[in-house]
């Protein structure tokens, strides 16, 4: 059991695992922001353009609700909520496009960084001690 805990600790403390955890947390928050933009800004504007439709209210009723004598719902309606599906689809498309642009930006910055670091290496200066050792090594090779 102790060995398994030690292995888990090594796994969890790797840089990749921590980076992935941070990415998931930030990605979740980013998803909420995009969902809000789509649901609260974009979809109402699109709904207004197509005649005041609220997409999340779009549905096909398969079975009407059953009401008792007092008017209370005893069995809810069975519906296909295709408007909610459209909302989530728009969310996905916008998130995917934003991630695409982010990756494209990161790749562009990475290429520029590599171009900067491709400078020719500076000529190495060999000290007198090293030169002497090289000469001794070469002389020893010649004797063999």
Residue pairs with C-beta under 8 A, 6 or more apart in sequence:
11 17
12 18
30 95
30 98
31 91
31 95
34 91
34 94
34 95
34 98
35 91
37 94
38 87
38 90
38 91
38 94
39 56
39 87
39 91
42 90
42 94
43 54
43 55
43 56
43 87
43 90
44 54
46 55
47 53
47 54
47 55
54 83
55 83
55 84
55 86
55 87
56 81
56 83
56 84
56 87
57 83
58 81
58 82
58 83
58 86
59 79
59 80
59 81
59 82
59 83
59 84
60 79
60 80
60 82
61 77
61 78
61 79
62 78
62 79
62 80
63 77
63 78
64 77
65 73
65 75
65 76
65 77
66 73
66 74
66 75
67 73
67 74
68 74
126 134
